Amino acid sequence: MIAGIENKVVARFRDGRIVKGFTNDFFPNKAVFHISSTERGKDLTEVRVADLKALFFVKSFEGKKDHRKHDHPAVVEKLSKTTGMKLKIVFADGEQMLALAQGYDPSRTGFFIFSPDPESNLERAYVLKQATKEVTRVK
């Protein structure tokens, strides 16, 4: 990887695989990027964006033990009071998420989302359109 700011990421693949590590070369318009298991690591795993379900940019790899699900009443209430585009995402594997987005265009390859829960471990995520079954705007 080239020198630069490294992001903690969790890559979730459409085939169910999960890879955790660091990246500094992910761009939505590129076909591949790299993940290293260590910061500034040399052990690079090449990732094809087309194989992903989503790429989650996280605060920590451990997550939160008391994580509130997207449909938790406190999260739903926070989402209802938040301005911006609100999306319900149904993935092809059945997983569902409520999220905020700066924009969503169904003709594009993917889109960025943000958690409505400020206590979430998620900083942002890039969702691949081809890994979704349905994406709808909610109020």
DSSP file (Angstrom, degrees, kcal/mol; ACC not computed):
  #  RESIDUE AA STRUCTURE BP1 BP2  ACC     N-H-->O    O-->H-N    N-H-->O    O-->H-N    TCO  KAPPA ALPHA  PHI   PSI    X-CA   Y-CA   Z-CA
    1    1 A M              0   0    0      0, 0.0     2,-0.2     0, 0.0     3,-0.1   0.000 360.0 360.0 360.0 152.9    0.0    0.0    0.0
    2    2 A I        -     0   0    0      1,-0.1    38,-0.1    22,-0.0     2,-0.1  -0.493 360.0 -90.9 -80.0 156.1    1.1    3.5   -0.5
    3    3 A A  S    S+     0   0    0     -2,-0.2     2,-0.3    37,-0.0    -1,-0.1  -0.374  77.8  91.8 -66.7 144.7    1.7    5.7    2.5
    4    4 A G  S    S-     0   0    0     -3,-0.1     2,-0.3    -2,-0.1    21,-0.1  -0.961  78.9 -27.3 159.4-172.0   -1.2    7.7    3.8
    5    5 A I        -     0   0    0     -2,-0.3     2,-0.4    19,-0.1     0, 0.0  -0.508  59.0-146.8 -70.1 130.9   -4.1    7.6    6.2
    6    6 A E        -     0   0    0     -2,-0.3     2,-0.4    19,-0.1    18,-0.2  -0.857   5.9-150.7-105.2 137.3   -5.2    4.1    6.9
    7    7 A N  E     -A   23   0A   0     16,-3.3    16,-2.0    -2,-0.4     2,-0.5  -0.838  16.8-125.1-104.2 138.7   -8.8    3.2    7.6
    8    8 A K  E     +A   22   0A   0     50,-0.4    50,-1.9    -2,-0.4     2,-0.3  -0.727  43.8 178.3 -78.1 127.1   -9.9    0.3    9.8
    9    9 A V  E     -AB  21  57A   0     12,-3.1    12,-2.3    -2,-0.5     2,-0.5  -0.943  33.2-155.7-134.7 154.2  -12.2   -1.8    7.6
   10   10 A V  E     -AB  20  56A   0     46,-2.5    46,-2.8    -2,-0.3     2,-0.6  -0.974  19.5-156.0-124.5 113.9  -14.3   -4.9    7.7
   11   11 A A  E     -AB  19  55A   0      8,-3.4     8,-2.3    -2,-0.5     2,-0.6  -0.812   6.1-166.0 -92.9 120.6  -14.9   -6.3    4.3
   12   12 A R  E     -AB  18  54A   0     42,-2.6    41,-3.5    -2,-0.6    42,-1.9  -0.939  11.3-152.4-108.6 121.3  -18.0   -8.5    4.0
   13   13 A F  E >   - B   0  52A   0      4,-2.8     3,-1.7    -2,-0.6    39,-0.3  -0.529  24.1-118.7 -93.0 157.2  -18.1  -10.5    0.9
   14   14 A R  T 3  S+     0   0    0     37,-2.4    38,-0.1     1,-0.3    -1,-0.1   0.756 114.6  59.0 -65.4 -23.7  -21.2  -11.8   -0.9
   15   15 A D  T 3  S-     0   0    0     36,-0.4    -1,-0.3     2,-0.1    37,-0.1   0.391 124.7-101.3 -86.7   5.0  -20.1  -15.4   -0.4
   16   16 A G  S <  S+     0   0    0     -3,-1.7    -2,-0.1     1,-0.3    -1,-0.0   0.242  76.9 137.0  98.8 -12.9  -20.1  -14.8    3.4
   17   17 A R        -     0   0    0     -5,-0.1    -4,-2.8     1,-0.0     2,-0.4  -0.293  37.0-156.6 -65.7 153.0  -16.3  -14.3    4.0
   18   18 A I  E     -A   12   0A   0     -6,-0.2     2,-0.4     2,-0.0    -6,-0.2  -0.999   9.3-174.3-132.9 131.1  -15.2  -11.5    6.3
   19   19 A V  E     -A   11   0A   0     -8,-2.3    -8,-3.4    -2,-0.4     2,-0.4  -0.994   5.9-165.2-126.9 126.2  -11.8   -9.8    6.2
   20   20 A K  E     +A   10   0A   0     -2,-0.4     2,-0.3   -10,-0.2   -10,-0.2  -0.864  36.0  89.7-109.0 143.5  -10.7   -7.3    8.8
   21   21 A G  E     -A    9   0A   0    -12,-2.3   -12,-3.1    -2,-0.4     2,-0.4  -0.979  66.5 -53.3 169.9-154.3   -7.8   -5.0    8.4
   22   22 A F  E     +AC   8  36A   0     14,-2.9    14,-2.4    -2,-0.3     2,-0.3  -0.910  39.6 177.7-121.0 143.0   -6.5   -1.6    7.2
   23   23 A T  E     +A    7   0A   0    -16,-2.0   -16,-3.3    -2,-0.4    12,-0.1  -0.993  21.3 170.3-141.5 151.0   -6.7    0.1    3.8
   24   24 A N  S    S+     0   0    0     -2,-0.3   -19,-0.1    10,-0.3    11,-0.1   0.196  77.9  62.2-137.4  12.4   -5.7    3.3    2.4
   25   25 A D        +     0   0    0      9,-0.4     2,-0.5   -21,-0.1     7,-0.1   0.106  64.2 127.4-129.0  25.4   -6.4    2.7   -1.3
   26   26 A F        +     0   0    0      7,-0.1     7,-0.1     8,-0.1    -3,-0.0  -0.725  23.7 163.5 -83.6 127.7  -10.2    2.1   -1.5
   27   27 A F    >   -     0   0    0     -2,-0.5     3,-2.2     5,-0.2     5,-0.0  -0.984  40.3-131.9-138.2 132.1  -12.0    4.3   -4.0
   28   28 A P  T 3  S+     0   0    0      0, 0.0    -1,-0.1     0, 0.0    81,-0.0   0.764 106.3  54.6 -57.0 -26.0  -15.5    3.4   -5.2
   29   29 A N  T 3  S+     0   0    0     -3,-0.0     2,-0.3    80,-0.0    -3,-0.0   0.430  91.8  89.5 -90.8   2.3  -14.6    3.8   -8.8
   30   30 A K  S <  S-     0   0    0     -3,-2.2    19,-0.1     1,-0.1    -3,-0.1  -0.770  70.3-142.1 -99.3 146.4  -11.6    1.4   -8.7
   31   31 A A  S    S+     0   0    0     -2,-0.3    18,-2.4     1,-0.1    19,-0.5   0.781  82.5  24.1 -76.3 -28.1  -12.1   -2.3   -9.4
   32   32 A V  E     + D   0  48A   0     16,-0.2     2,-0.3    17,-0.1    16,-0.2  -0.947  57.9 171.4-137.2 156.8   -9.6   -3.5   -6.7
   33   33 A F  E     - D   0  47A   0     14,-1.9    14,-3.2    -2,-0.3     2,-0.4  -0.881  28.1-112.0-148.9-178.8   -8.1   -2.3   -3.4
   34   34 A H  E     - D   0  46A   0     -2,-0.3    -9,-0.4    12,-0.2     2,-0.4  -0.931  15.1-162.8-128.2 145.6   -5.9   -3.8   -0.7
   35   35 A I  E     - D   0  45A   0     10,-2.2    10,-2.8    -2,-0.4     2,-0.4  -0.990   6.7-163.5-124.7 134.9   -6.3   -4.8    2.9
   36   36 A S  E     -CD  22  44A   0    -14,-2.4   -14,-2.9    -2,-0.4     8,-0.2  -0.923  21.2-138.5-114.0 143.1   -3.5   -5.5    5.3
   37   37 A S  S    S+     0   0    0      6,-0.7     2,-0.3    -2,-0.4    -1,-0.1   0.675  90.2  43.7 -74.4 -15.0   -4.0   -7.3    8.6
   38   38 A T  S >  S-     0   0    0      5,-0.1     3,-2.0   -16,-0.1   -16,-0.2  -0.932  99.7 -92.0-128.5 153.8   -1.7   -4.8   10.4
   39   39 A E  T 3  S+     0   0    0     -2,-0.3     3,-0.1     1,-0.3    -2,-0.1  -0.417 114.3   1.6 -62.5 133.9   -1.3   -1.1   10.2
   40   40 A R  T 3  S+     0   0    0      1,-0.2    -1,-0.3    -2,-0.1    -3,-0.0   0.755 103.1 166.3  57.5  25.9    1.3   -0.1    7.6
   41   41 A G    <   -     0   0    0     -3,-2.0    -1,-0.2     1,-0.1    -2,-0.0  -0.234  44.3-149.0 -74.4 159.4    1.6   -3.8    6.9
   42   42 A K  S    S+     0   0    0     -3,-0.1     2,-1.8     1,-0.1    -1,-0.1   0.506  76.0  95.8-100.9 -10.1    3.2   -5.5    3.9
   43   43 A D        -     0   0    0     -5,-0.1    -6,-0.7     2,-0.0     2,-0.3  -0.558  62.8-176.3 -84.1  78.1    0.8   -8.5    4.0
   44   44 A L  E     -D   36   0A   0     -2,-1.8     2,-0.5    -8,-0.2    -8,-0.2  -0.595  18.6-161.5 -86.9 133.1   -1.6   -7.2    1.4
   45   45 A T  E     -D   35   0A   0    -10,-2.8   -10,-2.2    -2,-0.3     2,-0.4  -0.960  19.5-135.3-107.8 124.0   -4.7   -9.0    0.4
   46   46 A E  E     -D   34   0A   0     -2,-0.5     2,-0.5   -12,-0.2   -12,-0.2  -0.652  21.3-162.5 -80.2 132.3   -6.2   -7.8   -3.0
   47   47 A V  E     -D   33   0A   0    -14,-3.2   -14,-1.9    -2,-0.4     2,-0.6  -0.966  12.5-143.8-120.1 126.7   -9.9   -7.3   -2.8
   48   48 A R  E >   -D   32   0A   0     -2,-0.5     3,-1.8   -16,-0.2     4,-0.4  -0.802  10.2-146.8 -86.8 121.8  -12.1   -7.1   -5.9
   49   49 A V  G >  S+     0   0    0    -18,-2.4     3,-1.8    -2,-0.6    -1,-0.2   0.861  96.6  63.6 -57.0 -37.6  -14.9   -4.6   -5.2
   50   50 A A  G 3  S+     0   0    0    -19,-0.5    -1,-0.3     1,-0.3   -18,-0.1   0.711  97.8  57.0 -61.7 -20.6  -17.3   -6.6   -7.3
   51   51 A D  G <  S+     0   0    0     -3,-1.8   -37,-2.4   -38,-0.1   -36,-0.4   0.562  91.1  99.8 -86.2  -8.9  -17.0   -9.5   -4.8
   52   52 A L  E <   -B   13   0A   0     -3,-1.8   -39,-0.3    -4,-0.4     3,-0.1  -0.414  51.8-167.2 -83.0 151.8  -18.1   -7.4   -1.8
   53   53 A K  E    S-     0   0A   0    -41,-3.5    75,-2.1     1,-0.4     2,-0.3   0.775  82.2 -30.4 -88.4 -49.6  -21.5   -7.1   -0.1
   54   54 A A  E     -BE  12 127A   0    -42,-1.9   -42,-2.6    73,-0.2     2,-0.6  -0.973  50.3-131.2-163.9 155.4  -20.2   -4.0    1.7
   55   55 A L  E     -BE  11 126A   0     71,-2.4    71,-2.5    -2,-0.3     2,-0.5  -0.970  26.3-156.8-115.0 115.7  -17.1   -2.4    3.1
   56   56 A F  E     -BE  10 125A   0    -46,-2.8   -46,-2.5    -2,-0.6     2,-0.7  -0.824   6.6-153.1 -98.7 124.2  -17.5   -1.2    6.7
   57   57 A F  E     -BE   9 124A   0     67,-3.0    66,-3.0    -2,-0.5    67,-1.4  -0.870  30.2-172.0 -93.0 117.7  -15.2    1.6    8.0
   58   58 A V  E     - E   0 122A   0    -50,-1.9   -50,-0.4    -2,-0.7    64,-0.2  -0.718  38.8-137.2-119.5 160.6  -15.2    1.0   11.7
   59   59 A K  S    S+     0   0    0     62,-2.4     2,-0.3     1,-0.3    -1,-0.1   0.839  93.7   2.7 -80.0 -36.7  -13.9    2.6   14.9
   60   60 A S        -     0   0    0     61,-0.3    -1,-0.3     1,-0.1     3,-0.2  -0.986  60.4-131.5-147.5 155.8  -12.6   -0.7   16.3
   61   61 A F  S    S+     0   0    0     -2,-0.3    -1,-0.1     1,-0.2    60,-0.0   0.719 105.4  62.7 -78.3 -21.4  -12.4   -4.3   15.2
   62   62 A E  S    S-     0   0    0      1,-0.2    -1,-0.2    -3,-0.0     2,-0.1   0.759  89.6-161.6 -75.2 -24.5  -13.9   -5.5   18.5
   63   63 A G        -     0   0    0     -3,-0.2     2,-0.5    58,-0.1    -1,-0.2  -0.361  34.4 -56.7  73.4-159.1  -17.2   -3.7   17.9
   64   64 A K    >   -     0   0    0      1,-0.1     3,-1.3    -2,-0.1    57,-0.1  -0.986  31.2-152.2-126.0 127.5  -19.5   -3.1   20.8
   65   65 A K  T 3  S+     0   0    0     -2,-0.5    -1,-0.1     1,-0.3    -2,-0.0   0.856 101.8  46.9 -64.1 -34.9  -20.8   -5.8   23.0
   66   66 A D  T 3  S+     0   0    0     -3,-0.1    -1,-0.3     2,-0.0    -3,-0.0  -0.031  84.2 162.8 -97.8  30.9  -24.0   -3.8   23.8
   67   67 A H    <   -     0   0    0     -3,-1.3     2,-0.5     1,-0.1    53,-0.1  -0.207  34.2-135.7 -53.6 132.5  -24.5   -2.9   20.1
   68   68 A R        -     0   0    0      4,-0.1    -1,-0.1     1,-0.0    49,-0.1  -0.821  21.1-124.9 -93.1 128.6  -28.0   -1.7   19.3
   69   69 A K    >   -     0   0    0     -2,-0.5     3,-2.0     1,-0.1     6,-0.2  -0.220  27.3-103.1 -67.8 161.9  -29.5   -3.2   16.2
   70   70 A H  T 3  S+     0   0    0      1,-0.3    -1,-0.1    26,-0.2    27,-0.1   0.769 122.3  49.1 -59.1 -27.4  -30.8   -1.0   13.4
   71   71 A D  T 3  S+     0   0    0      4,-0.1    -1,-0.3     5,-0.1    -2,-0.1   0.287  78.1 128.6 -99.5  11.7  -34.4   -1.6   14.5
   72   72 A H  S X> S-     0   0    0     -3,-2.0     4,-2.6     1,-0.1     3,-0.7  -0.442  70.1-120.1 -61.8 137.0  -33.8   -0.8   18.2
   73   73 A P  H 3> S+     0   0    0      0, 0.0     4,-2.5     0, 0.0     5,-0.2   0.847 112.4  52.0 -51.4 -39.6  -36.4    1.7   19.3
   74   74 A A  H 3> S+     0   0    0      2,-0.2     4,-2.0     1,-0.2     5,-0.1   0.875 112.1  46.0 -66.5 -36.2  -33.8    4.3   20.3
   75   75 A V  H <> S+     0   0    0     -3,-0.7     4,-2.6    -6,-0.2    -1,-0.2   0.910 112.5  49.7 -72.1 -42.6  -32.1    4.0   16.9
   76   76 A V  H  X S+     0   0    0     -4,-2.6     4,-2.1     2,-0.2    -2,-0.2   0.905 112.0  49.1 -62.1 -41.5  -35.4    4.3   15.0
   77   77 A E  H  X S+     0   0    0     -4,-2.5     4,-1.2    -5,-0.3    -1,-0.2   0.925 111.6  48.6 -63.8 -44.4  -36.3    7.3   17.1
   78   78 A K  H  X S+     0   0    0     -4,-2.0     4,-0.5     1,-0.2     3,-0.5   0.912 110.8  51.4 -60.9 -42.9  -33.0    8.9   16.4
   79   79 A L  H >< S+     0   0    0     -4,-2.6     3,-1.1     1,-0.2    -1,-0.2   0.896 106.2  54.2 -61.3 -41.3  -33.3    8.2   12.7
   80   80 A S  H 3< S+     0   0    0     -4,-2.1    -1,-0.2     1,-0.2    -2,-0.2   0.774 111.6  45.3 -66.1 -25.2  -36.8    9.8   12.6
   81   81 A K  H 3< S+     0   0    0     -4,-1.2     2,-0.4    -3,-0.5    -1,-0.2   0.436  95.4  95.4 -96.6  -0.9  -35.4   13.0   14.1
   82   82 A T    <<  -     0   0    0     -3,-1.1     2,-0.1    -4,-0.5     4,-0.0  -0.738  69.8-133.4 -95.6 136.6  -32.3   13.2   11.8
   83   83 A T        +     0   0    0     -2,-0.4     2,-0.2     2,-0.0    -2,-0.1  -0.479  62.8  60.1 -81.4 159.6  -32.3   15.2    8.6
   84   84 A G  S    S-     0   0    0     -2,-0.1     2,-0.4    16,-0.1    18,-0.1  -0.490  95.9 -37.1 113.8 174.8  -31.0   13.7    5.4
   85   85 A M  E     -G  101   0B   0     16,-1.0    16,-2.4    -2,-0.2     2,-0.5  -0.586  54.7-158.8 -76.5 125.7  -31.8   10.7    3.2
   86   86 A K  E     -GH 100 138B   0     52,-0.5    52,-2.2    -2,-0.4     2,-0.4  -0.908  11.1-169.8-108.3 132.1  -32.9    7.7    5.2
   87   87 A L  E     -GH  99 137B   0     12,-3.0    12,-2.4    -2,-0.5     2,-0.6  -0.932  21.9-152.4-124.9 144.1  -32.7    4.3    3.6
   88   88 A K  E     -GH  98 136B   0     48,-3.0    48,-2.4    -2,-0.4     2,-0.5  -0.979  24.3-163.3-107.2 122.2  -33.9    0.8    4.4
   89   89 A I  E     -GH  97 135B   0      8,-3.1     8,-2.2    -2,-0.6     2,-0.6  -0.924  11.3-169.8-111.9 126.1  -31.5   -1.7    2.8
   90   90 A V  E     -GH  96 134B   0     44,-3.2    43,-3.6    -2,-0.5    44,-2.1  -0.967  17.7-148.2-112.9 116.1  -32.4   -5.3    2.3
   91   91 A F  E >   - H   0 132B   0      4,-3.2     3,-2.1    -2,-0.6    41,-0.3  -0.403  26.1-109.9 -80.3 159.9  -29.4   -7.3    1.2
   92   92 A A  T 3  S+     0   0    0     39,-2.8    40,-0.1     1,-0.3    -1,-0.1   0.775 119.8  57.1 -59.1 -27.7  -29.7  -10.4   -1.1
   93   93 A D  T 3  S-     0   0    0     38,-0.4    -1,-0.3     2,-0.1     3,-0.1   0.409 123.5-103.4 -86.5   3.5  -28.8  -12.6    1.9
   94   94 A G  S <  S+     0   0    0     -3,-2.1    -2,-0.1     1,-0.3    38,-0.0   0.183  75.4 137.9  98.6 -16.8  -31.8  -11.2    3.9
   95   95 A E        -     0   0    0     -5,-0.1    -4,-3.2     1,-0.0     2,-0.3  -0.352  37.2-156.4 -62.4 143.0  -29.9   -8.9    6.2
   96   96 A Q  E     -G   90   0B   0     -6,-0.2     2,-0.3    -3,-0.1   -26,-0.2  -0.934  12.9-179.0-124.7 148.0  -31.6   -5.5    6.7
   97   97 A M  E     -G   89   0B   0     -8,-2.2    -8,-3.1    -2,-0.3     2,-0.5  -0.997  20.5-148.3-142.6 145.2  -30.2   -2.1    7.8
   98   98 A L  E     +G   88   0B   0     -2,-0.3     2,-0.3   -10,-0.2   -10,-0.2  -0.955  39.5 156.1-105.7 134.4  -31.6    1.3    8.4
   99   99 A A  E     -G   87   0B   0    -12,-2.4   -12,-3.0    -2,-0.5     2,-0.3  -0.954  41.6-113.2-152.9 166.9  -29.1    4.0    7.5
  100  100 A L  E     -GI  86 114B   0     14,-3.1    14,-2.4    -2,-0.3     2,-0.3  -0.810  31.7-172.9-101.9 148.4  -28.5    7.6    6.5
  101  101 A A  E     -G   85   0B   0    -16,-2.4   -16,-1.0    -2,-0.3    12,-0.2  -0.991  31.1-144.1-140.8 149.7  -27.1    8.4    3.1
  102  102 A Q  S    S-     0   0    0     10,-0.4     2,-0.3     1,-0.4    -1,-0.1   0.742  89.6 -17.8 -80.0 -24.3  -25.9   11.6    1.4
  103  103 A G        -     0   0    0      9,-0.4     2,-0.4   -18,-0.1    -1,-0.4  -0.941  56.3-155.3-173.3 154.6  -27.3   10.4   -1.8
  104  104 A Y        +     0   0    0     -2,-0.3     7,-0.1    -3,-0.1    -3,-0.0  -0.959  10.5 176.2-144.2 123.9  -28.6    7.2   -3.5
  105  105 A D    >   -     0   0    0     -2,-0.4     3,-2.3     5,-0.2     5,-0.1  -0.963  20.2-153.3-127.6 111.0  -28.7    6.6   -7.3
  106  106 A P  T 3  S+     0   0    0      0, 0.0    -1,-0.1     0, 0.0     5,-0.0   0.663  93.2  63.6 -61.9 -14.9  -29.9    3.1   -8.2
  107  107 A S  T 3  S+     0   0    0     -3,-0.0     2,-0.2     3,-0.0    -3,-0.0   0.568  89.0  88.4 -84.6  -7.3  -27.9    3.3  -11.5
  108  108 A R  S <  S-     0   0    0     -3,-2.3    21,-0.1     1,-0.1     3,-0.1  -0.508  86.1-117.5 -90.7 161.1  -24.6    3.5   -9.7
  109  109 A T  S    S-     0   0    0     -2,-0.2    20,-2.6     1,-0.1    21,-0.5   0.819  85.4 -23.4 -65.2 -34.1  -22.4    0.6   -8.6
  110  110 A G  E     -F  128   0A   0     18,-0.3     2,-0.3    19,-0.1    18,-0.2  -0.938  56.5-138.6-164.6-177.3  -22.7    1.4   -4.9
  111  111 A F  E     -F  127   0A   0     16,-1.9    16,-3.0    -2,-0.3     2,-0.3  -0.992  21.0-112.9-156.6 152.6  -23.4    4.1   -2.3
  112  112 A F  E     -F  126   0A   0     -2,-0.3   -10,-0.4    14,-0.2    -9,-0.4  -0.679  31.3-171.9 -89.7 143.4  -22.1    5.3    1.1
  113  113 A I  E     -F  125   0A   0     12,-2.6    12,-2.0    -2,-0.3     2,-0.3  -0.898   8.3-156.5-129.6 162.4  -24.2    5.0    4.2
  114  114 A F  B     -I  100   0B   0    -14,-2.4   -14,-3.1    -2,-0.3    10,-0.1  -0.965  26.3-108.2-135.8 150.4  -23.8    6.2    7.8
  115  115 A S        -     0   0    0      7,-0.3   -16,-0.1    -2,-0.3     5,-0.1  -0.588  12.2-147.0 -79.0 139.7  -25.3    4.9   11.1
  116  116 A P  S    S+     0   0    0      0, 0.0    -1,-0.1     0, 0.0   -17,-0.1   0.611  82.9  85.9 -76.2 -10.6  -28.1    7.0   12.7
  117  117 A D    >   -     0   0    0      1,-0.1     3,-2.1   -49,-0.1     5,-0.1  -0.814  65.9-160.2 -95.0 110.3  -26.8    5.9   16.0
  118  118 A P  T 3  S+     0   0    0      0, 0.0    -1,-0.1     0, 0.0    -3,-0.0   0.705  92.9  58.0 -63.3 -17.3  -23.9    8.1   17.2
  119  119 A E  T 3  S+     0   0    0     -3,-0.0    -2,-0.0     2,-0.0   -51,-0.0   0.419  82.9 117.6 -90.7   1.2  -22.8    5.3   19.6
  120  120 A S    <   -     0   0    0     -3,-2.1    -5,-0.0     1,-0.1   -57,-0.0  -0.273  69.8-133.0 -66.4 153.3  -22.4    2.8   16.7
  121  121 A N  S    S+     0   0    0    -57,-0.1   -62,-2.4   -63,-0.1     2,-0.4   0.600  81.6  99.1 -77.3 -13.0  -19.0    1.3   15.9
  122  122 A L  E     +E   58   0A   0    -64,-0.2    -7,-0.3     1,-0.2   -64,-0.2  -0.638  44.7 177.8 -83.0 124.6  -19.7    2.2   12.2
  123  123 A E  E    S-     0   0A   0    -66,-3.0     2,-0.3     1,-0.5   -65,-0.2   0.872  71.7 -43.5 -84.4 -46.7  -18.1    5.3   10.8
  124  124 A R  E     -E   57   0A   0    -67,-1.4   -67,-3.0   -10,-0.1    -1,-0.5  -0.951  55.4-145.7-168.9 169.8  -19.5    4.7    7.3
  125  125 A A  E     -EF  56 113A   0    -12,-2.0   -12,-2.6    -2,-0.3     2,-0.6  -0.995  11.3-138.2-146.8 151.1  -19.9    1.9    4.9
  126  126 A Y  E     -EF  55 112A   0    -71,-2.5   -71,-2.4    -2,-0.3     2,-0.4  -0.960  24.9-159.4-109.4 118.2  -19.9    1.5    1.1
  127  127 A V  E     -EF  54 111A   0    -16,-3.0   -16,-1.9    -2,-0.6     2,-0.5  -0.827  12.8-133.2-101.9 132.7  -22.7   -0.8    0.0
  128  128 A L  E >   - F   0 110A   0    -75,-2.1     3,-1.8    -2,-0.4   -18,-0.3  -0.751   8.6-144.2 -86.3 124.3  -22.5   -2.6   -3.4
  129  129 A K  G >  S+     0   0    0    -20,-2.6     3,-2.0    -2,-0.5    -1,-0.2   0.870  98.6  60.3 -54.1 -41.4  -25.8   -2.3   -5.3
  130  130 A Q  G 3  S+     0   0    0    -21,-0.5    -1,-0.3     1,-0.3   -20,-0.1   0.661  99.7  57.6 -65.8 -14.7  -25.5   -5.8   -6.7
  131  131 A A  G <  S+     0   0    0     -3,-1.8   -39,-2.8   -78,-0.2   -38,-0.4   0.421  94.6  86.7 -93.0   0.1  -25.5   -7.2   -3.1
  132  132 A T  E <   -H   91   0B   0     -3,-2.0   -41,-0.3   -41,-0.3     3,-0.1  -0.735  52.6-168.6-103.5 150.9  -28.9   -5.6   -2.3
  133  133 A K  E    S+     0   0B   0    -43,-3.6     2,-0.3     1,-0.4   -42,-0.2   0.745  80.5   1.0 -96.6 -37.2  -32.3   -7.0   -3.0
  134  134 A E  E     -H   90   0B   0    -44,-2.1   -44,-3.2     2,-0.0     2,-0.4  -0.982  53.4-171.2-156.1 138.6  -34.1   -3.8   -2.2
  135  135 A V  E     +H   89   0B   0     -2,-0.3     2,-0.4   -46,-0.2   -46,-0.2  -0.980  20.2 172.5-132.0 120.3  -33.2   -0.2   -1.2
  136  136 A T  E     -H   88   0B   0    -48,-2.4   -48,-3.0    -2,-0.4     2,-0.3  -0.952  32.2-118.5-130.5 148.9  -36.1    2.1   -0.3
  137  137 A R  E     -H   87   0B   0     -2,-0.4     2,-0.3   -50,-0.2   -50,-0.2  -0.651  32.3-165.0 -80.7 139.9  -36.3    5.6    1.2
  138  138 A V  E      H   86   0B   0    -52,-2.2   -52,-0.5    -2,-0.3   -40,-0.0  -0.857 360.0 360.0-122.8 160.5  -38.0    5.8    4.6
  139  139 A K              0   0    0     -2,-0.3    -1,-0.1   -54,-0.1   -52,-0.1   0.412 360.0 360.0-100.6 360.0  -39.4    8.8    6.5
